[in-house]
Amino acid sequence: MSKKLHITCTINGNATEFLCEPRNSLLEALRDELKMTGAKEGCNNGNCGSCNVILDGRLVNSCLVMAAEVEGRSLTTIEGVANKESLHPIQKCFLEGAALQCGICTPGFIMATKALLEKNPHPTEHEARHFLAGNLCRCTGYDKIIRAVLESAECAGKK
Amino acid sequence: MKDITYAAPRTLAETTALLNDKGDRARILAGGTDVIVQVREGRRDIDALVDIKRVPEVNELSYDPAKGLVIGAAVPCCLIYENVVIAKAYPGLIDAVSLIGGIQIQSRASLGGNLCNASPAADAIPVLIALEGVCDIAGPKGIRSVPVEQFCTGPGKNQLQRGEILVRLRFPSKKAASGAAYLRFIPRNEMDIAVVGVGVAIQLNAAKAKCLAARIALAAVAPTPLLVADAGAALVGTTLDETAITKAANLAQAAAKPISDMRGDAEYRKHLVGVLVRRALAIAIERAKQ
């Protein structure tokens, strides 16, 4: 077995250290080592987006990042989206719009929506669908998700 | 994933020494969108991943109208299409980098990786060929350069020898009255592998009436992406009229030697080559006239 690596990074604003094997993906380190199980393993090959996290401002599939690569870097995961008192507006819109059924894809969609709205606060439906093409949902048929995304953009605009 | 080691060297010399030491037991990690999946699924048997992203040279991204475009081998797609100067000068390149995978993939995937992975259906390679890209390769004996069209040697195979690393891609400056385009056919709207991909680049004369130079390259119709030199040559000196474009499309179809698989049979792919060459040329011509 290869020697374990000691990784230091920032997760959701908190300085974090963890140990991982060189073969571990970031998703494995988050879920198995740090017990942050919000990011889900769907396909484990970059197709489904269920494991999405934001790495130095960029939306990535954490199954396609090696844990060792995040040394010195900054991450936002689904656990860092709500504040202690209340849900994030995107989460509220997903909940109120019933934009989920089984919920496995939801953390990924919320992270992708967050990344979208940070880049483009007022996306058209087409832009939202294009941006979310890397996230798969096998329950909802996407319409409610897209409506929740556009609704989140509106809510944010009103503030 | 099987047990491996991870190294993140900080210089090219350190990287080539490491790669030379481990030979084909090591594989470079840039964006990881191909290699991580290959190792995890047991399709590539290695002992070490060598993360090159801390090496300055592979992160270079620069455009100088006098010297041309330089894209470090590990630069992710998103940085290329978000660079307004590069996006304006090389819209054909942007066609390709903005349709590789979804946003999450574009945050990580690099042109260098797309090239080194050497898929016959690689989306970036036809337009890299059409734009006269050159690969700078560093190795134990120094730096050598290879035109992109010679880089891939078979499905999943490339020119790199033991200890070598693709450092950067270089492109000539944007020429006056020139245009390029990449088009692929997929059965979905997003996130699929090309059934056929076509990259073209043309240059018109000052009056924008005659074709001075043209390059046409194809993907997913041969063991490697293909430069069809005679198809481009058929356009040179013409007014890019229907006859000339039909001749180029026919020559491209003749050069295509596709296989039949789940994505399309050989006859279908040949037909698509003709359609996509015409459509890509129409876009490139429009861009050249702007």
Interface residues (C-beta under 8 A of the other chain):
Chain A: M1 S2 L5 E21 P22 R23 N24 S25 N44 N45 G46 N47 G49 N52 L55 R58 L59 V60 N61 C63 L64 V65 M66 A68 E69 E71 A112 A115 L116 H130 F131 A133 G134 N135
Chain B: M1 K2 D3 I4 T5 Y6 A8 L29 G31 G32 T33 I36 V37 R40 E41 L49 D51 K53 P76 C78 G101 G102 I103 Q104 I105 S107 R108 N189 E190 M191
